[in-house]
Amino acid sequence: MTSTDELLAIDGVTKAYPGVVANSDVSFRIRKGEVHALLGENGAGKSTLVKTIYGLVRPDAGTMTLDGQPYAPADPSAARQAGVAMVFQHFSLFDALSVAENIALGMETPPKRRVLARRIREVSEAYGLPLAPGRRVGDLSAGERQRVEIVRCLLQNPRLLIMDEPTSVLTPQEVEILFRTLRQLSAEGTAILYISHKLDEIRTLCDGATILRHGKVVGDCVPRETSARDMAEMMVAAKLDMPVKTPAAPGPEVLAVNALSLPAQGQFGTALKEIGFTVAAGEILGIGGVAGNGQDELFAVLSGETRTEPDTVTFEGAPVGRLGPHERRALGLLSAPEERLGHAAAPEMSLADNALMTAARRMGLAPGGWIDRRGVRAYAEKVIAAFDVRTPGPQTAAGALSGGNLQKFVVGREVMQDPRLLIVNQPTWGVDAAAAAHIRKALIRLAEQGAALIVISQDLDELMEISDRITAICDGRMVRPRPAAGLGMNDLGLMLGGRDPEEEAAA
């Protein structure tokens, strides 16, 4: 690499927090026009590093140079002015505002509305991401919302674009559009720092990769010349034990949903429309869908957070539509929601107390209404050990764990209560390859023991890996479930759009 090729140089960057060194003497280079992956398991230091590059974190030691000049942004505004832009994993958009209004909020000196609307159309069409400036963001799909974030960055003419898990909410077709856009940017000389747990995407898109482990650079590779498994094993310094789902004959019906219709809950909610399906003992039913198409509303109905008519949901032949989450848990219908902090776990409470909140009844942790503190601690320790949760102990606050470790704890806490039916929403969202493999193996093992499972996921590879049957939800309607065997990615893409692959093939 010549000095004229190099865009960003990071030398010896170190950042420590009380009790943990997030980045330790990190050094690597990114060339102009390069798509460079930053890989590592949860807690490896990726987030701290990109926040340093974007001006959200000040390093304790080390230097950065951008295009040969010293670079030490005091805040994101300074980073943007230097030509560094970032698309975050969680969108920072206001649903009630228009596309143009949201983009203007992210600009230092936005132009007049008419000029901005023209620029949005020009830039979005030039990069294959068409957007209507006047549309309300609350009416956009997840893929269109991501376009807003990207176009907002492109209007700043970035030299370096940081992307954090950019495909987690996209359909296969939308991923292809995004990749075309990124390749176009790369050809024009924009460097892209790309973070993703989807290693097959890394192999398809990226020119180089830097691998972090425990805050340190442990290697680099050319993704196109390295298998996904090899990259994953470099990240964790161990052989990866991948889950294998063996098809099995399903047992008796455990859950049935009958003609479920529900009005939208709130202005930006999604109405459920005539949904019906069954799931049997020993079966994993995968439900795909782009974010915002009714998955959260369906999960709320299945878990008991939203009540329905009694016969709308039946569990082992008994109507449970009127029962709440605690009553359903007592019967063996358990659930793990998507949002880890605030919904699945209380951030300020210890892991032990978080275990108590859902396991008190089934695990006998509060006999006669008195909390068995020793039993609670023992149960939490059992979950921590069985699911390899990296934590000092059960008294650690849930909010102190990395996302992947908290997810392992949340799923483990439910799996170890021996459910008859487990409903999991986004079981491996945002977790590294090793943690994802551990969680998926646990779900498969639970099904092999005779439990029924419903897995709601935006990760199509995950659904193909663990499901016996797959369906999809689009605009509140469910596509007819199909056996997972024989389904291709194009079929799944059609299903995410609300179409039946067999009907499309016959048309």
N, C-alpha and C positions, 0 to 999 in steps of 0.2 A: 504494500500500500504506500503510495507516494503522499507527500504532505498536501498536495492539491486534491487528492481523492478523499482525504479524511474530513469528515464533518464534525463529529463529536468524539472527543477523547476524555475518558474518565481515568484518573490516576490516583490510586490509594484512598478512595473515598471510604470513610468510616463514620458510622453513626451508632451511638449507644443510648439506650434508655435504661432506667433503673432495673437491674436484674437481667438484662438481655442486650447483646450486641446485634443489632439488626443488620448492619453492613460492616464487614471487616476487610479493609485494604482491598476494595473492589477496583479493578482496572479492566477496561476493554475499549474497543474502538468501533465506530460505525462510519461507513463510507457514504459519500453522497450517492443517492439513488439506491442504496441498499435496503432490503427488507430484512431486518435483523431480529431474531427471536430472543426473548429473555425467558429462560426456563428455570423451574425450581418447584419443589413441593410447597404446600402451604407453610408459611412461616420461614421460607428460605431467604426473605429479604427483598423480593421483587418490588413490592409496593413502596417500601421505604426508598428504594433506589429511584424509581420513576418519579416519586414525589420530590426527591432532591433535584432531579433534572428539571422538573416543572416549577420549582421555586416554592413548594409547599413545606419543605423540610430543609434546614440548614445543616450541612454535615459538620461533624466534629473535627475531621481531618481530611486531607486530600484536595485535589484540584480538578477542575473541568475546563476544557477549552472547546469553543464552538467556532468552526471554520478558522482555526488558528489564533483566535483571540480569547483571552481569559473570560471565563463564563461562570458567574456566581449569582444567579437571580435571587433577589430579595423576596420576591413574591411571584405568583402566576402572571401578573400583569407585565413584570419585567421579562419573564420567559417568553410571553407572547410577542412582546416588542422585539425580542432577539430572534424570533422566527421559530419558536418551539410551541407546538399546539398539542392538546391531549383530548382524546375521546374516552371518557370514563366508562367503567363497567355499568354503573348505575346512571341513567340519564338524568340530567339536571334541567328539566323542562317544566313549564307551567301549563297544565292541561287547558286552562280557561283562555290562554292567550293564543294568538295566531302564530304561524311559522315565522313570519317576519318579525313579530314582536319578541319572540323568544330569541331569535338570532341577534336582534338589536341589543338585548340585555347582556349578551356575551361579548360585545364589542366595546373597545375603549372609546372611540368617537364614531358612533353610527351615522351614516349619511341620512339624508332626508328619506322619508318612507317610500316615495316613488322610485328614487334612485336605488334604494336597497332592494325593493321588489324586483327591479330589472336585473340587478346583479345576482340575486338568488336564482332567478330563472336561467341566466346565462351560465353561471358556474355549475348549477345542478344538472343542466342538460349537457354541458361540455364533458362532465365526468360520469354520465350515465346514471344519475341519481335524481330524476325529475321531481320537483317539488312545486306545489302551488303556494305562493307566499301568504295568501289570505286564508288558507285552511286553518281551522282550529286544531291545535295539537291533540286535544282530547279525543278527536275523531280519527286520529291516525293509527295505523298498525304499528307494531313494534319495529318492523323494518323501516317504515317511513320515519319514525321518530329518530332512529339512528341516523338516517339521512340528514335530518335537521342538525344533529350534532356534528356530523362530518362537514356539511356545507358551511356551518358556522366557522369551523376551523379553516376550511379552504379559502374563505373570503379574506383570511389574514395572510395568505400566501406563505404558508409555513415552509421552513427548510427541513424541519424534523417533525414528524407526526407520531405521537405515542398512542397506541391503541391497546386498551385493556379488555380482554375477553370480548372482542367485538362481535362474535357470531353466536353468543349464547342464546339469543332470542330470535334467530333468523331461520327461515326455511332453507332447504338446500338450494332452491332457485335464487333466493336473496343472497346467500353466501357467494354464489357464482358472480352475481352483479357486484358485490363488494370487492371480490378478488380482482375483477376486471378493473375496477376503479383504482385499487391500490397498485396494480401493475402499471396503469397509466401514469399515476403519480411518480412511481419509481423511475419510469422511462424518462420523465421530465426532470429528474434530478432530486426529487424530494426523498429524503431518507425516512424510513418507517421503523419504529421500535415496536415490536408486536409481542404481546403477552397472551398466551392461551394455554389451556390444559389439553386442548384437542391436538394431539401430536401428529395425526395424519394431515391436519390442516397446515401445521408447521412445515411438514415435508413438502407439501404442495406449493406453498407460497414463499417460504423464506430462503434467503441466500446464505445466511450464517446464523449461528446461535451461540449464546453464552449461557452457561449452566451454573446456577447458584445452589449451594447447599449450606444451611446454617449460617447464612450471611456472607459466605466466601465464594469466590469463583473457583469452581472445581474442574472446569473443562470447557471446551468449545467444540463445535462440530459443523459440518456442512449437512443440513437436514436432508437434502435430496440423496445423500450418500449414506445416511444412517437410518436404521429402522426405528419405528416408533417405540418398540420394546427396548432397544438399546438406549435411546434417549431417556426413557423412563427409568431405566436401571442406573444410568449415570446420575440422575436426579436424586435417587434414594440410596445409592451405593449398596444395592442388594438385588437379588433376583426377584423379578416380579411374578407373583402367583396369580395368573389371570383366571377369572371365573369362567366356568363352563356350564351351560344350562343343558341338561339332558331332557328331551321331551318325554313327558309321562302322561298316562291316561288320567284325566281329571276325575275327582271324586264327586260326591253329591254337591248340589248347588248350595252355596253359602249366602250369597247376597243377590238380590234382584232389585233393580230400579225400574219402575213402571210408569211410563208416560209422565216423566218429570218436567213440569213447566214452572217457571218462576220469573216474576218481573225483575227487571234490573234493580239492584240495590244501590241507589244513588245515581248522580248525573252521569258518571263515567263507568258504571257497572255494566255487566252483560247479562241479558235475559237468557234463561235456559229454556229450550224449546223442544218439547216432546222427546226427552232423552229416555232411552230404555236399554238395559243390558243386564247380563248376569255374570257372576264369577264363581268358580267351583273350587272346592278344596284341592290343594296341591297345584293350583293354577296361578300364573302371574299374568294379569291383564294389563298391558301397557296402554296408556292414554297419551297421545301426542297432541301438540297444538302450539301455535305461536302465542306468546304472552298476550293476555287481555281478551281471549276468546271464550272465557267462561270456566277455565280450570279452577280458579279460586272459588267461584260460586259453587261449582260442583263439589269441590273438596269440603266446603262448609256444610253442604247438605249431607254428605256421606259421614262426616265426623259428628254431626249433631249440633254444630254451631248455628245452623239455620234449620228451623223446624219446618216440616211439610205435613201434608195429609198422611195419616197413619200407614195406609197401604202403598204409598209412593215408594217407600224403601222397606224391604223385608229382609230380615237377618235370620237365617236358619229357619225360615218359614213363618216367623213371627213379625208382625208389623212394628216398625221402630221409628216411623217418621216423626212421631211426637216426642221421642226421647232425646235428651240432651247428651253431651259428651260423657258425663260421669256415668249415667245409666248404661250407655252403650259400652263403655269400658268394662263395666261389671259383667256384661254378657260376653266379652272377648273381642269387641270391635274397637280396635285401637288405631290411632292416626299420628302422623308426624308432619306438621305443616312446613311450608316452604321457608317462611321468614324465621331464621334461626333465633335472632335476638328480638325479644318482645312478644313473639307468638309461641315459638317452640320452647324458649328459655327466657327467664328473667335475668337480665345482664348482671344486676348487682347481687343476686343471690348465689350461694355456693352450688356446686354441682350436686352435692348431697341433697340440698333443699329442692333443687330442680328435679331430681329423681323422685323425691317424695311427692311432688305435685301431681305426677301422673301415675305413679306406681303404688300409692298408699293403699288402695283397696285391693288390687290384684296380688300384691306381694305381702300383704298383711303387715304393713309398716306402721299402722296406727290402731292397734287392737283396743277396742273399747273407747276409741276417741283419744287415746294417749299416744303420743308419738314415741316410737321405739328408736331413739337416736342411734343406738348401737346397730340396730338392724338397717337403718337408713344408710349409715356410713358403709356398712358391709355391702349393701346392694350397689351403692355408687362405686365402690372399689371393684366390685365384680364386673360392672359395665366397663370401667376404665381399663381393666386388665384384658377382658375379652375382646375389646374393640381397639386396643392399642392407642388409647387417648393420651397424648403427650401433655401431661399436667403434673404439677407438684403433688396434687392429691385432691380428695373429694371436697375439701374446704375451699378450694380455689373458686373465685367468682367466675360464672359462665362467660362474662364479657371479657375476661382476661385471656381466653383461649383463642387460637387462630381459627379461622372459619372452618377449615377442614377437620380440626380436632373437635370442635363443638358439634359439627355435623355428625361425626362418628358417635359422639356421646348421645345426641338426640335420637339417632336411629337405633343405637344399641339399647338405650333405655326402654324403647318400645319392643324391640325384638325379644329381649330377655324376659318379657312378661308373658310369653307363650300365648300370643294372640290367636284367635280363630280366624280373624281377618285383620290385615294391616293395610292401611292406606297411607302412602308416602307421596308427598308432593315435592318434586325436584330433589331426589335423594342425594345426588352428587353434584349439585350446582356449585360451581366455583371451587371445587376441591381438586387436589392433585391426583395424578394417575394411581399412586399407591393407595391413597385413601379411598378413591372411587372403586378400585378393585376389591378392597376389603369390604366396603358397604355392599357392593353387588353380590359378592360371595355370600354374605350373611343373609341377604334377601332370598337368594336361590336356595340356600340351606333351609331356610324357614319353610319355603314351599315344599321342599322334599320331605319335610317332617309332617306335611299335611295341611298347613295353613293356606288360606287364600290370600292373594295379594293384589292390590291395585296400585300401580306405579304411574304417577302423572309426571311426565318429563318432557322438557324441550330438547333433550339430547337424543337424537334419533339413533345414534350408534348404541347408546345405552339401552333403548327400547328393543333394538334388534338383538342385543346380546343376552337379555334376560327374560324376554316375554315369550309366553306361549301363544297369546293372541294380541293383536294390536288394533286399536281404533284411534280416532282423532276427533277433536272438538274444534269447530270453526263457527264463529259467530253464534255460539250457544247451541249449536246443533251437533249431534254426534254421527259420525260415519259408521256404517255397519262394521263390526269387528271382523278382522281377518286373521287366519293363522299366520304367525310370524314367518314360518318357513316358506321360502319362495318369494317374499316381498323384497323388492328392490328400493333403492333410494328414490327413484322417480315415482314409484307407487306411493311411497310415504309422502313425497312432496304433493302429489295429487290429493291425498287424504287430508293433509294440513289445509288445503284450499277448499275442503268440504266436498270433494268429488270421490266417487267410488272407482278404483282402478279397473274393476271388471266391467262396469258400465261404460267407462271411457274407451276401453279396448273394443267393446262390442259396437260402439257408435260409429 
